[in-house]
Amino acid sequence: MLGNFERSVLLALIRLDENAYGVSIRDELKKRLKLDVSFGAVYTTLDRLHEKGFVKTRTGDPTPQRGGRAKRYFEITARGAKALEQTRKMADKIWAIHPVPKRR
């Protein structure tokens, strides 16, 4: 089972495709979730997802704009996509059992 933030990060990786690195992931989450997300929260979650085998990383070329440092890019793995799908199916089952009551 994935937590809400983990799920959001994985969905951001899918949306960003080959442009998924720390800043772009944070910006995507800020834009979509309307929350001020810290880099620490993003990287902690990415590290946890990497440890679980749900994301993989690659290193880009160093650039002068980054002081010679390279960007670390992230990509969802097949295992991560499966976990995301299982989490969605579980949520769908729960919502089917317990729909939100209508407000009057």
C-alpha positions as CSV (number, residue, x, y, z in Angstrom):
1,M,0.0,0.0,0.0
2,L,1.3,3.4,-0.9
3,G,0.7,6.5,1.2
4,N,-1.0,9.6,-0.4
5,F,2.3,11.5,-0.8
6,E,4.1,8.4,-2.3
7,R,1.3,8.0,-4.7
8,S,1.4,11.7,-5.7
9,V,5.2,11.5,-6.3
10,L,4.8,8.4,-8.5
11,L,2.1,10.1,-10.5
12,A,4.3,13.2,-10.9
13,L,7.1,10.9,-12.2
14,I,4.7,9.5,-14.8
15,R,3.5,13.0,-15.8
16,L,7.0,14.5,-16.0
17,D,8.5,11.4,-17.9
18,E,12.1,12.1,-18.8
19,N,12.1,15.5,-17.0
20,A,11.5,14.1,-13.5
21,Y,14.2,15.5,-11.2
22,G,14.0,17.1,-7.8
23,V,12.9,20.6,-8.8
24,S,10.5,19.6,-11.5
25,I,8.9,17.0,-9.2
26,R,8.5,19.5,-6.4
27,D,7.0,22.1,-8.8
28,E,4.6,19.5,-10.2
29,L,3.4,18.5,-6.8
30,K,3.0,22.2,-5.7
31,K,1.0,22.9,-8.8
32,R,-1.2,19.8,-8.6
33,L,-1.7,19.5,-4.9
34,K,-1.7,23.3,-4.2
35,L,0.7,22.7,-1.3
36,D,4.0,24.1,-0.4
37,V,6.0,20.9,-0.6
38,S,9.6,20.9,0.8
39,F,12.6,19.4,-1.1
40,G,13.2,17.4,2.0
41,A,9.8,15.7,1.8
42,V,10.3,15.0,-1.9
43,Y,13.8,13.5,-1.6
44,T,12.9,11.5,1.5
45,T,9.9,10.0,-0.4
46,L,12.0,9.4,-3.5
47,D,14.7,7.6,-1.4
48,R,12.0,5.5,0.3
49,L,10.5,4.6,-3.1
50,H,13.9,3.8,-4.5
51,E,14.6,1.5,-1.5
52,K,11.3,-0.4,-2.2
53,G,12.3,-0.7,-5.9
54,F,9.4,1.5,-7.1
55,V,11.7,4.1,-8.7
56,K,15.1,4.0,-10.4
57,T,17.5,6.8,-11.0
58,R,19.9,8.0,-13.6
59,T,22.4,10.8,-13.6
60,G,22.4,13.5,-16.2
61,D,25.4,15.4,-17.5
62,P,27.0,18.0,-15.2
63,T,26.2,21.6,-16.2
64,P,27.9,24.9,-15.6
65,Q,24.5,26.3,-14.4
66,R,24.6,23.8,-11.6
67,G,28.2,24.5,-10.7
68,G,29.4,21.3,-12.5
69,R,26.9,19.1,-10.6
70,A,24.7,16.7,-12.4
71,K,20.9,16.3,-12.0
72,R,19.5,13.1,-10.7
73,Y,16.5,11.9,-12.7
74,F,13.9,9.5,-11.4
75,E,11.7,7.0,-13.2
76,I,8.9,4.8,-12.0
77,T,9.7,1.0,-12.3
78,A,7.3,-1.8,-13.3
79,R,7.2,-2.7,-9.7
80,G,6.2,0.9,-8.8
81,A,3.6,1.0,-11.5
82,K,2.1,-2.2,-10.1
83,A,2.1,-0.8,-6.6
84,L,0.4,2.3,-7.9
85,E,-2.3,0.3,-9.7
86,Q,-2.9,-1.9,-6.6
87,T,-3.3,1.1,-4.4
88,R,-5.8,2.6,-6.9
89,K,-7.8,-0.6,-7.0
90,M,-7.9,-0.8,-3.2
91,A,-9.1,2.8,-3.0
92,D,-11.8,2.1,-5.6
93,K,-13.0,-0.9,-3.6
94,I,-13.2,1.1,-0.4
95,W,-15.1,4.0,-2.1
96,A,-17.5,1.4,-3.6
97,I,-18.2,0.1,-0.1
98,H,-18.3,3.5,1.7
99,P,-19.5,6.3,-0.6
100,V,-19.4,9.8,0.6
101,P,-22.8,10.7,2.0
102,K,-24.7,13.4,0.1
103,R,-24.9,16.8,1.9
104,R,-28.1,18.6,2.1
